[in-house]
Structures are given as structure tokens and as C-alpha cells.
């Protein structure tokens, strides 16, 4: 049911629906049930008074903060998590300083005069349509400010906040601003603000420092006054080749780059489900999945990247891969500096043993689930090819046998 | 803070706290966005009309979900709805890995979808679901068992294709 829960977690009420709900409440005549007829007249008067008061309350601005200072609501987690999504053929291009200056208006000057180095990147969908723009500004002291500009790509979810957020209205457009503190280090965190200007979404985020709230407030003011919301001139210089081809198992096994790493013999009880060959600006991989009932296995086959290289583990250091050392919930038991490598270690093929596979095997009971077998998640390095495996409902010995058979 | 502001804050706060949860519940039962959007709006109108006295956060949440489930059931019973086919295209986009499971769940009859959603997503026990949906505990348990069986069958058939 994880897929269903993840899916539903991403379903939220849109700004439009929220507005419809509130507008509907504003215009709906209010009626209270009257328990005793003899109190009808008095209660009718009270009801009329309530209607008048209720409509006047909802019509007024008092649900918002109208001061000129932004209200930074306490956030439960970083809003960047809410923006993860899959865009077919996504690619990026760096924007010139001139284009960036034109987009940000006085905010560009403010950042430059404050000592920031400014770089901007535009993201596009596979057909070259602009998805969004990210401006990253870095100070000499390594403070960072991100300004993200996009048509519909960014939303700051109301559920991001620990309490119902107060929305700043004193600036013109509604501005939802927040402050998130990194739970692992109270000195780290971000200040952020989101608003819409002429139909274009803006999101500003700065790493926490003494004047971060003031900095965000100044940036918001400058963007509101001088930002260019006409993004029609932002187009890619060229559209890189990309593909996302669904393959049969035979086609996957015949892939000239990665076919040798697709198992000829699958894990017991699992059947081929799908295969996808993905090529893009930053991706070159073959994905293959198998499943049966609640059991599944998925392989992602790609070249070793520089980022991957830091996750290749030394078997003599079990703290970097052995899940038995870290009880669930691992978010609170795995040290922060090891979380990435423990989450997805890469074993060299020559190091791979049953003991290592067993160190990655664990069970997790979910109501209504088929709990036979183990869950495992790790990668194996074959020369310069990495095979990432995610499996549920398998035995370590079978997994080892399958992995040893790859790359022949 | 004035009474007016208190009242506004309370209502807006209630909407903000529950609108997405109720929308998900309505979407799970109705299977299409248009009906789910209508229902979640109706739920909050019911709050204004009946002004329930919530005893606790749990009571508030359960009351709102119960109204959502009841309004969904009413709409499912209406002649108009029976002539309308839910549109798969109207669902929010799912990732490839989620699609088969979602398709299987959404192909179940609404009564199964309701218990699946309340049990797995909202985390209610069968007894609590029985109270919310105004059914017997044994009926809820039976619905849940049958829903799981149907899901397993559907996923097996999917696999065989």
C-alpha cells in the first residue's frame, strides 16, 4: 500500500479549490437548527446577526496579516521536498547574467551589491517548454539564496507548516513565508517566501543567518516592484536528445550498453513487469521491474557517476552499510554524515558475499501485506556499470545468485 | 482578538487543517476530481450550517470524515451520478510504479475503496471505520478482507497480461 499512500500524500487541495471553499462559505446563508419553536423569534434574530457578522468577517482582510513585515511561519520540513516530480525529457541551460538581471530587476542589483555571486538556470520539458528558472546566489561566506520562478511548477503546501500559516497581505499579493530549522542542527535551516505575481510563481529561499528574514523581505519587495514576469523570451538554444522507451524483456536484454546486466533468470516467484530505457541530458539508464502480488524487484542500470563513487563501500566498515546496526526508524538512528551511504551503498562485485547481502536484508510488517521474504536495497558495481536493486519478498541467497550472474 | 477575528480564524483554520484530507477521502470514494471537489466544499458548508461542538481534535476529524463519506454515498446513490462514468484522465498523475496499484484500487466498488482508504491511509481501526461509515464492525472487516482479495486478484491478472 506504500504506492497508494505516497500517491495520496501528493494529493492536495489546489489554491483554486481552497478559494472556492472559502468563497462558498462567504456567500452561503447560515442556518442553525432550532430546538424549540418558542425560541424561534429570538434565535432568528441571532441567526441574522450571525449572518451579517460572518459575511463581514470573511469579507474583511483580518484573516491575513496586513503589516509590512513578512510573517515567517514555522515549517515542519523544507519546502524543497514538495517540488520533486518527474518531467519527461527534462533538461537545463544556464542563463546569461544579462537575462538574469532582466528577470530579477532591482533584486539582481541588491544581490550583487550584497556580495553574492549569481548564476541562473532554466529548466525545460522534453519539448523545450520552459518549466522553471532557478537563480542561485552564493556569498563569500557561503550563504545561499535561491530564487525560483516558474509558471505552475512551484507551490508551498499549506500542510508544510506546523500550525495554520498566516499569510502576509500588506505587500499586495498574498505571501506565504516560513522558517524551517534543521532538526539535526538548530543553527541550520532556511527562511523562505512564496507568492504569485501576474500569474507567475516566485519562491525565495535563504539559508539561515542573523538577518535572513530581513534579506528575504527586501528581496520580496524588490521582486514585487521590478521583476519581469514575461518569461516568453526564455527558450533553449537546443533541445538535447532524450527518450523514454518502454521495452520488452527481450529488448532490455539486447540493449547494447546495459543488456548484459538484465537477469536471464529472475528471482523465484517474480515475473517480468516492465522495462524502460531512459536517455536524457543527465540520465542514461535502463530500468527493469518484476513483481508478483505484494513482492517486487526493480533494477536500475547505469554508468558509475562521480557522485556514485563516494558511495562505494569498504566491506571492513560495516557502519557504512549494515542495516542491523540501525534500528527503525533509521532517520533517527543513522548518523547524518552516513545517511546517504547507508541508504544506498555500492558493493564492488568482487566484494559481494552472502554476509553483505544479509546485512542489507530486513523485514517490515505492513497490515494486509504478504510478509514472506525480505526487503533489500543496495547497488553493485560491475566495472563502470552500477546496478541498483530494490527488492521486497526475496531471500538473500537468491539475490546473491542473481547479482553474481549479471554482466556475463 | 475580536470575536469576528476568532470566528474567521477558526473557520479558515479548520479548512486549512482538513481540506486536503477530506479531498483525498472524497477522491478515494468518488474516484473523480469533480465530485471530490464538490463534496469537500459541501462538507465545510455543513460545518457552517450545523456548527458542531467538537469535543477533541479526533472528534473533529472523525466528524468531518463521516460527513464526507455520507455526502459521497448520497451522491453515489443519485440517478445523475449513476449515469456518469468516472474519468481516469481526471486523476492526478501517478508515477509508473504507483499506477497499477492505483488502477486496481480505483477499479474496486466505492464501498471497498472507502474502507481501504480509511484503513490504510487514515490509519483507522475497523471499529472506528464502522462508526464513521455507520456500518457494523463485522461488515467493515468483511469489506476489508474482500477488498484485499480483489486487489490481489487484480494485481495477479495485471501481472499475467
Interface residues (C-beta under 8 A of the other chain):
Chain A: X1 X3 X4 X5 X6 X7 X8 X10 X11 X12 X13 X17 X18 X20 X21 X22 X24 X25 X28 X30 X31 X32 X33 X53 X54 X56 X57 X58 X60 X62 X63 X86 X158 X159 X164 X165 X271 X273 X274 X276 X289 X291 X292 X293 X294 X298 X367 X368
Chain B: X2 X3 X4 X5 X7 X8 X9 X11 X12 X13 X15 X16 X17 X19 X20 X23 X24 X27 X28 X37 X40 X41 X44 X45 X48 X49 X50 X51 X92 X94 X95 X96 X97 X98 X101 X102 X105 X116 X117 X119 X120 X121 X144 X148 X152 X155 X156 X159
